[in-house]
Amino acid sequence: MGMGTALALLDAGFQVAGYDVDPLKLDRFADDGGIACASAAELAGHADRVITMVVNAEQVESVLFGEQGLAPALRGGLLLQSATVAPAWVRDLDARLADAGVELLDAPVSGGPVRAREGNLSVMLSGPAARRERAADVFDAAAANLFVMGDDIGQGSAMKLVNQLLAGVHIAVSGEAMAFALKSGLDAREVYRVITASAGNSWMFENRVPHILDNDYAPKSAVDIFIKDLGLVLDTARGSRFPLPMAAQAFTLFTMASSAGLGREDDAAVVKLWQRLSDITLPDGR
């Protein structure tokens, strides 16, 4: 989603600098009119507002505080932190960045690579009003939906975990439902047509089941991503002794899929668990 957002900002007339560990992505970004940087620290020299859109907190740590990290070079700047992370972690990050003279917005996103490229992400934003105003034009260009969750850092990330709980459960149960339909002798494409017009539909069913129908498990969002995200959900709930039985079951299913060698496949590949447990035949994409 980082590349898509960077290109959407270019389309909106921003001068955009970018850094990625993949040099091929940097070459593509430069070809599209962006400023390709050799390090995160170099990127900070081109901007006073930076978005981190990476996989997890560990990658954010590396970008900010690792070798040639951007935090020391961003003094006086604003960081829009968009990775899915624990609320407690982002609150601690806010304190550490304050010591470095950097302001933070807690700004996790949802929507996937296609909506990122269109500038149509949903942003779950929290942070002081003055900081939000400082980034208003960025959100105007990158987001179709901006939800302000409050002034306190961490509220945006808490909202993202609620979203990921639902997303993970919906993907897992969509795989279960399609496997059940195939076991019942139903035509997979007809099942999709009926469910998307009926009360059992969800955004994830509508978005992910076509991957199953087309036999296309190239990762838009991988199985292992939901192990990470649902793990954050469960860890956060455990801290307040709050039970999440549905999220726990979905986490187990994704973990089983990863253990079966499916971790780098699209998260819709969780359906393959039922293929291995029974005699169902998944669509071949034809």
Contacts in CASP RR format, 6 or more apart in sequence:
PFRMAT RR
TARGET T0000
AUTHOR 0000-0000-0000
METHOD contacts of the structure
MODEL  1
MGMGTALALLDAGFQVAGYDVDPLKLDRFADDGGIACASAAELAGHADRV
ITMVVNAEQVESVLFGEQGLAPALRGGLLLQSATVAPAWVRDLDARLADA
GVELLDAPVSGGPVRAREGNLSVMLSGPAARRERAADVFDAAAANLFVMG
DDIGQGSAMKLVNQLLAGVHIAVSGEAMAFALKSGLDAREVYRVITASAG
NSWMFENRVPHILDNDYAPKSAVDIFIKDLGLVLDTARGSRFPLPMAAQA
FTLFTMASSAGLGREDDAAVVKLWQRLSDITLPDGR
1 53 0 8 1.000
1 82 0 8 1.000
1 109 0 8 1.000
1 111 0 8 1.000
1 112 0 8 1.000
1 113 0 8 1.000
1 116 0 8 1.000
1 121 0 8 1.000
2 51 0 8 1.000
2 53 0 8 1.000
2 116 0 8 1.000
3 20 0 8 1.000
3 25 0 8 1.000
3 28 0 8 1.000
3 29 0 8 1.000
3 113 0 8 1.000
3 116 0 8 1.000
3 117 0 8 1.000
4 113 0 8 1.000
4 116 0 8 1.000
4 117 0 8 1.000
4 119 0 8 1.000
5 51 0 8 1.000
5 53 0 8 1.000
5 109 0 8 1.000
5 116 0 8 1.000
5 117 0 8 1.000
5 119 0 8 1.000
5 121 0 8 1.000
5 142 0 8 1.000
6 16 0 8 1.000
6 18 0 8 1.000
6 29 0 8 1.000
6 34 0 8 1.000
7 29 0 8 1.000
7 32 0 8 1.000
7 117 0 8 1.000
8 116 0 8 1.000
8 117 0 8 1.000
8 118 0 8 1.000
8 119 0 8 1.000
8 141 0 8 1.000
8 142 0 8 1.000
9 16 0 8 1.000
9 138 0 8 1.000
9 141 0 8 1.000
9 142 0 8 1.000
10 16 0 8 1.000
10 32 0 8 1.000
10 33 0 8 1.000
10 34 0 8 1.000
11 141 0 8 1.000
12 140 0 8 1.000
12 141 0 8 1.000
12 142 0 8 1.000
13 141 0 8 1.000
14 138 0 8 1.000
14 141 0 8 1.000
15 34 0 8 1.000
15 35 0 8 1.000
15 46 0 8 1.000
16 34 0 8 1.000
16 35 0 8 1.000
17 34 0 8 1.000
17 35 0 8 1.000
17 36 0 8 1.000
17 37 0 8 1.000
17 42 0 8 1.000
17 43 0 8 1.000
17 45 0 8 1.000
17 46 0 8 1.000
17 47 0 8 1.000
18 26 0 8 1.000
18 29 0 8 1.000
18 34 0 8 1.000
18 35 0 8 1.000
18 36 0 8 1.000
18 37 0 8 1.000
18 43 0 8 1.000
19 26 0 8 1.000
19 36 0 8 1.000
19 37 0 8 1.000
19 38 0 8 1.000
19 39 0 8 1.000
19 40 0 8 1.000
19 42 0 8 1.000
19 43 0 8 1.000
19 63 0 8 1.000
20 26 0 8 1.000
20 29 0 8 1.000
26 36 0 8 1.000
26 37 0 8 1.000
27 36 0 8 1.000
29 36 0 8 1.000
30 36 0 8 1.000
35 46 0 8 1.000
37 43 0 8 1.000
37 46 0 8 1.000
39 68 0 8 1.000
39 69 0 8 1.000
40 63 0 8 1.000
40 64 0 8 1.000
40 68 0 8 1.000
40 69 0 8 1.000
40 70 0 8 1.000
41 68 0 8 1.000
41 69 0 8 1.000
41 70 0 8 1.000
41 72 0 8 1.000
41 73 0 8 1.000
42 68 0 8 1.000
43 50 0 8 1.000
43 70 0 8 1.000
44 50 0 8 1.000
44 69 0 8 1.000
44 70 0 8 1.000
44 73 0 8 1.000
44 74 0 8 1.000
45 73 0 8 1.000
48 74 0 8 1.000
48 76 0 8 1.000
48 77 0 8 1.000
48 78 0 8 1.000
49 77 0 8 1.000
49 78 0 8 1.000
49 79 0 8 1.000
49 80 0 8 1.000
49 134 0 8 1.000
49 135 0 8 1.000
49 138 0 8 1.000
50 70 0 8 1.000
50 74 0 8 1.000
50 77 0 8 1.000
50 78 0 8 1.000
50 79 0 8 1.000
50 80 0 8 1.000
51 79 0 8 1.000
51 80 0 8 1.000
51 82 0 8 1.000
51 107 0 8 1.000
51 138 0 8 1.000
52 60 0 8 1.000
52 63 0 8 1.000
52 64 0 8 1.000
52 79 0 8 1.000
52 80 0 8 1.000
52 81 0 8 1.000
52 82 0 8 1.000
52 83 0 8 1.000
53 82 0 8 1.000
53 83 0 8 1.000
53 109 0 8 1.000
54 60 0 8 1.000
54 63 0 8 1.000
54 83 0 8 1.000
55 83 0 8 1.000
55 225 0 8 1.000
55 228 0 8 1.000
56 83 0 8 1.000
56 84 0 8 1.000
56 85 0 8 1.000
56 228 0 8 1.000
57 83 0 8 1.000
57 85 0 8 1.000
57 86 0 8 1.000
57 89 0 8 1.000
59 83 0 8 1.000
60 81 0 8 1.000
60 83 0 8 1.000
60 85 0 8 1.000
60 93 0 8 1.000
62 69 0 8 1.000
63 69 0 8 1.000
63 70 0 8 1.000
64 70 0 8 1.000
64 71 0 8 1.000
64 79 0 8 1.000
64 93 0 8 1.000
64 97 0 8 1.000
65 71 0 8 1.000
71 97 0 8 1.000
71 100 0 8 1.000
71 102 0 8 1.000
72 100 0 8 1.000
74 100 0 8 1.000
74 102 0 8 1.000
75 100 0 8 1.000
75 101 0 8 1.000
75 102 0 8 1.000
76 101 0 8 1.000
76 102 0 8 1.000
76 103 0 8 1.000
77 101 0 8 1.000
77 102 0 8 1.000
77 103 0 8 1.000
78 102 0 8 1.000
78 103 0 8 1.000
78 104 0 8 1.000
78 105 0 8 1.000
78 131 0 8 1.000
78 134 0 8 1.000
78 135 0 8 1.000
79 97 0 8 1.000
79 102 0 8 1.000
79 103 0 8 1.000
79 104 0 8 1.000
79 105 0 8 1.000
80 105 0 8 1.000
80 107 0 8 1.000
80 135 0 8 1.000
80 138 0 8 1.000
81 90 0 8 1.000
81 93 0 8 1.000
81 104 0 8 1.000
81 105 0 8 1.000
81 106 0 8 1.000
81 107 0 8 1.000
81 108 0 8 1.000
82 107 0 8 1.000
82 108 0 8 1.000
82 109 0 8 1.000
82 123 0 8 1.000
83 108 0 8 1.000
84 108 0 8 1.000
84 157 0 8 1.000
84 160 0 8 1.000
84 161 0 8 1.000
84 164 0 8 1.000
84 228 0 8 1.000
84 229 0 8 1.000
84 232 0 8 1.000
85 93 0 8 1.000
85 108 0 8 1.000
85 157 0 8 1.000
85 232 0 8 1.000
86 157 0 8 1.000
86 161 0 8 1.000
86 232 0 8 1.000
86 235 0 8 1.000
86 236 0 8 1.000
87 154 0 8 1.000
87 155 0 8 1.000
87 156 0 8 1.000
87 157 0 8 1.000
87 158 0 8 1.000
87 161 0 8 1.000
87 236 0 8 1.000
88 236 0 8 1.000
89 157 0 8 1.000
90 104 0 8 1.000
90 106 0 8 1.000
90 153 0 8 1.000
90 154 0 8 1.000
90 157 0 8 1.000
91 153 0 8 1.000
91 154 0 8 1.000
93 104 0 8 1.000
94 104 0 8 1.000
94 106 0 8 1.000
94 153 0 8 1.000
97 103 0 8 1.000
97 104 0 8 1.000
98 104 0 8 1.000
103 131 0 8 1.000
103 134 0 8 1.000
104 127 0 8 1.000
104 131 0 8 1.000
104 153 0 8 1.000
105 125 0 8 1.000
105 126 0 8 1.000
105 127 0 8 1.000
105 131 0 8 1.000
105 132 0 8 1.000
105 135 0 8 1.000
105 153 0 8 1.000
106 125 0 8 1.000
106 126 0 8 1.000
106 127 0 8 1.000
106 153 0 8 1.000
106 154 0 8 1.000
106 155 0 8 1.000
106 156 0 8 1.000
106 157 0 8 1.000
107 123 0 8 1.000
107 124 0 8 1.000
107 125 0 8 1.000
107 126 0 8 1.000
107 135 0 8 1.000
107 156 0 8 1.000
108 123 0 8 1.000
108 124 0 8 1.000
108 156 0 8 1.000
108 157 0 8 1.000
108 159 0 8 1.000
108 160 0 8 1.000
109 116 0 8 1.000
109 121 0 8 1.000
109 122 0 8 1.000
109 123 0 8 1.000
109 124 0 8 1.000
109 143 0 8 1.000
110 121 0 8 1.000
110 122 0 8 1.000
110 124 0 8 1.000
110 160 0 8 1.000
110 163 0 8 1.000
110 167 0 8 1.000
111 120 0 8 1.000
111 121 0 8 1.000
111 122 0 8 1.000
112 121 0 8 1.000
112 220 0 8 1.000
112 221 0 8 1.000
113 220 0 8 1.000
115 121 0 8 1.000
115 144 0 8 1.000
116 142 0 8 1.000
118 144 0 8 1.000
119 141 0 8 1.000
119 142 0 8 1.000
119 143 0 8 1.000
119 144 0 8 1.000
120 143 0 8 1.000
120 144 0 8 1.000
121 142 0 8 1.000
121 143 0 8 1.000
121 144 0 8 1.000
121 145 0 8 1.000
122 143 0 8 1.000
122 144 0 8 1.000
122 145 0 8 1.000
122 146 0 8 1.000
122 147 0 8 1.000
123 139 0 8 1.000
123 142 0 8 1.000
123 143 0 8 1.000
123 145 0 8 1.000
123 146 0 8 1.000
123 147 0 8 1.000
124 147 0 8 1.000
124 149 0 8 1.000
124 156 0 8 1.000
124 157 0 8 1.000
124 159 0 8 1.000
124 160 0 8 1.000
124 163 0 8 1.000
125 132 0 8 1.000
125 139 0 8 1.000
125 146 0 8 1.000
125 147 0 8 1.000
125 148 0 8 1.000
125 149 0 8 1.000
125 150 0 8 1.000
125 156 0 8 1.000
126 148 0 8 1.000
126 149 0 8 1.000
126 150 0 8 1.000
126 151 0 8 1.000
126 152 0 8 1.000
126 153 0 8 1.000
126 154 0 8 1.000
126 155 0 8 1.000
126 156 0 8 1.000
126 157 0 8 1.000
126 159 0 8 1.000
127 150 0 8 1.000
127 151 0 8 1.000
127 152 0 8 1.000
127 153 0 8 1.000
127 155 0 8 1.000
128 151 0 8 1.000
129 151 0 8 1.000
132 148 0 8 1.000
139 146 0 8 1.000
147 159 0 8 1.000
149 155 0 8 1.000
149 156 0 8 1.000
149 158 0 8 1.000
149 159 0 8 1.000
150 156 0 8 1.000
158 236 0 8 1.000
161 229 0 8 1.000
161 232 0 8 1.000
161 233 0 8 1.000
161 236 0 8 1.000
164 226 0 8 1.000
164 229 0 8 1.000
164 230 0 8 1.000
164 232 0 8 1.000
164 233 0 8 1.000
165 230 0 8 1.000
165 233 0 8 1.000
165 244 0 8 1.000
165 246 0 8 1.000
165 247 0 8 1.000
167 204 0 8 1.000
167 226 0 8 1.000
167 229 0 8 1.000
168 204 0 8 1.000
168 226 0 8 1.000
168 229 0 8 1.000
168 230 0 8 1.000
168 247 0 8 1.000
168 250 0 8 1.000
168 254 0 8 1.000
168 267 0 8 1.000
169 246 0 8 1.000
169 247 0 8 1.000
169 249 0 8 1.000
169 250 0 8 1.000
170 202 0 8 1.000
170 203 0 8 1.000
170 204 0 8 1.000
170 205 0 8 1.000
171 204 0 8 1.000
171 208 0 8 1.000
171 226 0 8 1.000
171 250 0 8 1.000
171 267 0 8 1.000
171 268 0 8 1.000
171 270 0 8 1.000
172 249 0 8 1.000
172 250 0 8 1.000
172 253 0 8 1.000
172 254 0 8 1.000
172 270 0 8 1.000
173 250 0 8 1.000
174 202 0 8 1.000
174 204 0 8 1.000
174 205 0 8 1.000
174 208 0 8 1.000
174 209 0 8 1.000
174 268 0 8 1.000
174 271 0 8 1.000
175 208 0 8 1.000
175 209 0 8 1.000
175 212 0 8 1.000
175 268 0 8 1.000
175 270 0 8 1.000
175 271 0 8 1.000
175 274 0 8 1.000
176 271 0 8 1.000
176 274 0 8 1.000
177 195 0 8 1.000
177 205 0 8 1.000
178 188 0 8 1.000
178 191 0 8 1.000
178 209 0 8 1.000
178 212 0 8 1.000
178 271 0 8 1.000
179 271 0 8 1.000
179 274 0 8 1.000
179 275 0 8 1.000
179 278 0 8 1.000
179 280 0 8 1.000
180 274 0 8 1.000
181 188 0 8 1.000
181 191 0 8 1.000
182 188 0 8 1.000
182 280 0 8 1.000
182 281 0 8 1.000
182 282 0 8 1.000
183 274 0 8 1.000
183 278 0 8 1.000
183 280 0 8 1.000
188 212 0 8 1.000
188 213 0 8 1.000
188 283 0 8 1.000
189 213 0 8 1.000
189 283 0 8 1.000
192 209 0 8 1.000
192 210 0 8 1.000
192 213 0 8 1.000
195 201 0 8 1.000
195 205 0 8 1.000
195 209 0 8 1.000
196 205 0 8 1.000
196 206 0 8 1.000
208 266 0 8 1.000
208 267 0 8 1.000
208 268 0 8 1.000
209 268 0 8 1.000
210 216 0 8 1.000
211 217 0 8 1.000
211 220 0 8 1.000
211 266 0 8 1.000
211 268 0 8 1.000
212 268 0 8 1.000
212 271 0 8 1.000
212 282 0 8 1.000
212 283 0 8 1.000
213 283 0 8 1.000
213 285 0 8 1.000
214 283 0 8 1.000
214 285 0 8 1.000
215 282 0 8 1.000
215 283 0 8 1.000
215 284 0 8 1.000
215 285 0 8 1.000
216 266 0 8 1.000
216 285 0 8 1.000
217 262 0 8 1.000
217 265 0 8 1.000
217 266 0 8 1.000
217 268 0 8 1.000
217 269 0 8 1.000
218 265 0 8 1.000
218 266 0 8 1.000
219 264 0 8 1.000
219 265 0 8 1.000
219 266 0 8 1.000
219 267 0 8 1.000
220 266 0 8 1.000
221 266 0 8 1.000
221 267 0 8 1.000
222 263 0 8 1.000
222 264 0 8 1.000
222 265 0 8 1.000
222 266 0 8 1.000
222 267 0 8 1.000
223 254 0 8 1.000
223 257 0 8 1.000
223 258 0 8 1.000
223 262 0 8 1.000
223 263 0 8 1.000
223 264 0 8 1.000
223 265 0 8 1.000
223 266 0 8 1.000
223 267 0 8 1.000
223 269 0 8 1.000
223 270 0 8 1.000
224 254 0 8 1.000
224 258 0 8 1.000
224 263 0 8 1.000
224 264 0 8 1.000
225 267 0 8 1.000
226 250 0 8 1.000
226 251 0 8 1.000
226 254 0 8 1.000
226 267 0 8 1.000
227 251 0 8 1.000
227 254 0 8 1.000
227 255 0 8 1.000
227 258 0 8 1.000
227 263 0 8 1.000
230 247 0 8 1.000
230 250 0 8 1.000
230 251 0 8 1.000
230 254 0 8 1.000
231 251 0 8 1.000
233 244 0 8 1.000
233 247 0 8 1.000
233 251 0 8 1.000
234 244 0 8 1.000
234 247 0 8 1.000
234 248 0 8 1.000
234 251 0 8 1.000
237 243 0 8 1.000
237 244 0 8 1.000
237 247 0 8 1.000
253 270 0 8 1.000
253 273 0 8 1.000
254 267 0 8 1.000
254 270 0 8 1.000
256 273 0 8 1.000
257 263 0 8 1.000
257 269 0 8 1.000
257 270 0 8 1.000
257 272 0 8 1.000
257 273 0 8 1.000
260 272 0 8 1.000
260 273 0 8 1.000
260 276 0 8 1.000
262 269 0 8 1.000
262 270 0 8 1.000
262 272 0 8 1.000
263 269 0 8 1.000
271 282 0 8 1.000
272 282 0 8 1.000
274 280 0 8 1.000
275 281 0 8 1.000
275 282 0 8 1.000
END
